[in-house]
Amino acid sequence: MGVKSSASRRGAILVSVLWIMIFLGFLAVILRVQTTGVVAGVRLTEDKASARILAEAGLAMVAAEIRAGPPDGVEKVSDRISSEITLPAGVASVSATNEALRIDLNTAERPLIVGALRAAGAASVAVEELATRIINRRSQPSDGQPQPGSNKRVFQTVSELAAFPGITPNVAIALERYLTVSSGLIGVRLEALDERLLSAIPNLPSSARSAIAQYDAGRISREQLEGVLAGVSFNTSGQAQTWRFELTTTLQSGYSENFEGLILVSATDEKPYRVLDWHRSTTEFE
């Protein structure tokens, strides 16, 4: 009996040890997975921070080009700027477009609002009424109380138009490509608009459309084009202080992020630029 009892105890002990070893094995796997996750999380956080710093360096470079003004012999800074900066952490590629190339929902003249609605596919019977409602709404501050002399913008984003009766989701999406709320201009750079929008703008002289087509084909000079467009009240030759940017950062690790947004660049501002909108669009890993 003593021998059998001893053998049973040894067997029980061995089984217990075996279960403990199995448990410890599972625990080791769990800890390894958790540790790997923590390390990956730390790296991801570091990569995101590095990408943001690199993006800010890219924006600072573009802002410096804008503030520096045009090169000798050129009248003004280009409406479209592309730059690339390489640092030890990685590369930032930036393209910036002046907001004068878009119609300001808050300040543009009526023909431009009507043209944008038509080009976006709004129902023809509703376009004039929609334009009137937009213009009437923006003439009042958001609290509904008139304030003479107030420059407060009613539309904070173009996407607010999606809530207007008569504007379908497809029309609202199409309007995003034509409109802004940040240029502050009553006009737009007409030669930068696509043919669909140009042909939809009421009261646009045929001579203006013809001049734009000839300029695009290289048959007339910019001076000749501007001479023709000078007679159109809703054309602008000036630039807005706001720029829409698209920015890509690629780190040495292979981590990549894309950013979009708006910056304000003013020669009289103590800061190189001010961010009006900033968001990540995509993230990629290698």
N, C-alpha and C positions, 0 to 999 in steps of 0.2 A: 504493500500500500504506500509506503513512504517513497519508494522509487517512482510509482505512478503519479503520486501527488507532486513530486518534484518536477517530473517531466511536464506535467500539466501547467505548473507555474511557469516553467521556462518557455513553454509554448505560448502561454498567454502574454508573457513579457515580450517574446519575439513578435507576436502579432501587434502588440501595442507599439513597439518600436517601429514596426513597418508602417503602421498608420501614421505615426508621428513623422516619419521620413516622407511619406506621401504628402502629408499636410504641409511640411516645410518646403517640399518641392513646389507645390501649388503657390505657397506664399512667396517663394523666390520669383516665380514667374510673374505674379501680380505686382510685386515690388519693382521688377525690371520694367514691366510695361508702364507703371506709374512714373518711374524715374525717366524713362525715355520720353514720356509725354511732357514731363516738367521741363526737360532739356529742350525739347522741340518748342514748347511754349515760350521759354526764355529767348530762344533764338528768333522766333517769330516776332516777339515784342521788340527785340533789338533791331531786327530788319525793318520793321515798320517805322521805328524812330529814325533810323539811318535814312530811309527813303524820304521821310518828311523833311529832314535837314537838307538832303540833296535837292529836293523839290524847291525848297525856299531859296537855295543858292541859285537855281535856275531862274526863278522869278526875279530875284535881285539883279541878275545879269540882264534880263530883258528890260526891266525897269530902268537900269542904267543906260541902256541903248536909247530908250525913249526920251529920258531926261537930257541926254547929251545932245539931242537935236539931230537934224539931217546933216550929212556930209557936205563939204563945200560943193557949190554948184547945184545942189538939190534944194527945192523950195521947202519941203516938209518931210517929216518922218513917214515912211511907208505905212499904209493901213494894215499891212500884214508883215509880221516879223517872225523869223524862225532863228533859233539859236541852240547851241549845244555846249554844255560845259562838262569837262572831265575832271574828276577829283579822285583821290586815292580810294574813296568808298565806292565809286561807280560813276555812271554817266546820267546826266539829266538833259532831255531834249524837250524844247519848249516851242510852241507856236502860239502867237498872240494876234488877235484881230480886233481892230478898233470898232467900238460900238456904233460909230457913225454909219456903219454898213448895215445897220438894222433900224427898223422903224420903232421909235419910242412910243409905247402905248399911252404914256402919260402926257406927252407934249406934242406929238406929231399932228400936222394938219389933217383935216378930214379926208382929202383925197387919198392919202397914204393909208389911213385906217380902212377905208372902203376897198382899196386895192388889195390889201393884205387879206381881208375877209374873202374877197372874190377868188384870189389865188389859192387860198386854203380850201376852197370848195364849199363855202357857205351857200345856202340856197339863195338864188338871185332875188327872190321876192322878199327875203328877210335882211339882205345886206344893209340897206339904207337905215332900217329901223335899228339894227344892231349897232351900226356906227354911231347913230344918235344916242343910244343908251350908253355906249362906252364914253363918249365925249361928255354927256351930261353927268355921268357918275364921277369922272375924274375932276370935274369942276368943283366938287364939294369935298371937304375933309371927311375922314372916315366916321366922325361922330354925327355927320349930317347937318352940322351947323355952319353956315357960311362964315368965312373969316377973310375979309378983304385983305389982299396983299399976301395971303398965305401961300407958300410954295409946297405945302405938304402933298406928297404923292398919294393918290388913292390906291392905285395898283402897285402892290409890292412884288408880285410875280406875274409872269405871263400866264401861268397855269390857272390863275383865278378865272380866266375867261371860260374855263370848262364848266363853270357853274351857271353860265348865262343860258337861259332858255333859248333854243334855236341854234346853239353851238354844239354839234355832236362831238363825241370823243375823237373821231378822225379829223375833224376840222380843228379842234383844240391842239392836237398833236402837230398838224401841219402848220399852224400859226407859230409854233415855237421856233421854227427856222427863220421866220421873217421879223419877229418882234423882240423888243427888249423893254426894260423899265429903267435903264440906267444911263442912257446917253444924254438925256436932258435937252435934246435938239428938236426943233420943230420940223426939220427936214431930214433927209437921208442922202447918202452918196448914191445918186441914181445910177451911175455907170456900174456900180457893184451889184445891182439887183439882177436876178435872172429874168429871162424873157417872159416867163409865165407871170411874174409879178408886174413887170413893166407894162405889159399889155393889159393888165387889169386895173391900172390906176386911171381914174377918170380925170379929164382935163389936162392930161399930159400931152403937150404939143407933139405932133408927128415929127416936127423938125428935131426935137430932143431925142426921140427914139432913133431917128435916122442917124443923128450925129454919134450916138452911142455905138450903133452898129458899125459905122465907118471907123470909129476910133478902135473898136475891138479888132477890126480887119486891118488896122495899120494904115488906113488911107488918109487920116487927118491927125494932127498933133494934139497933145493935151491942151495946149493953149486955145486951139480952135474949138475943142470940145467944151472947155470951160466957158468960152465966150457964148456958146449956144445955151448951155445950161444955166448961165447967170440970169436968164430971163424967167426961170422957173422958180417960183417962190418956195416950193417944198424940196428943192435941191440944196444940199449944203456942201461947201468946199472945205469947211473946218473939220476938226477932229474932236471927238469926245475925250474926256479925261479917263474914261473907263475902257478896259480891254478884256476881251474874253479869251481865256487861255486853255490850251490842252497840253498836258505835260506828262512825259514818261520818264520814270527813273528805273535804272537797271543797276543793281549792286553787283560787286565782285562775286558774291555768293550765288548769283543767278536769280535772286529774288527780284521781282519787277512789279511796279505799281503804276497805274495811270490815274492822273488827277485832272479835274476840270473845275473851272470857276471864273470869277471876275476879280480884277484888281483895278484900283484907282491910282493913277500916276499923275501927280501935279508938280510942276517945277517950283511952285511956291511952298510945297509941303516939306516939313522937316524930315518926314519919313520917306524912304525911297519909294515905297508903295504901300497901299492899304488893301487888305483882302476884304472884298465885299461878299464873296461866295467861294466856298472851297469844299470839294467832296471827292472821295475816291470813286473811280469808275470801275476799275478792274484790278485784280491781283493775280500774279502768275508766279509759279515756282518752276525751277528746273531740277 
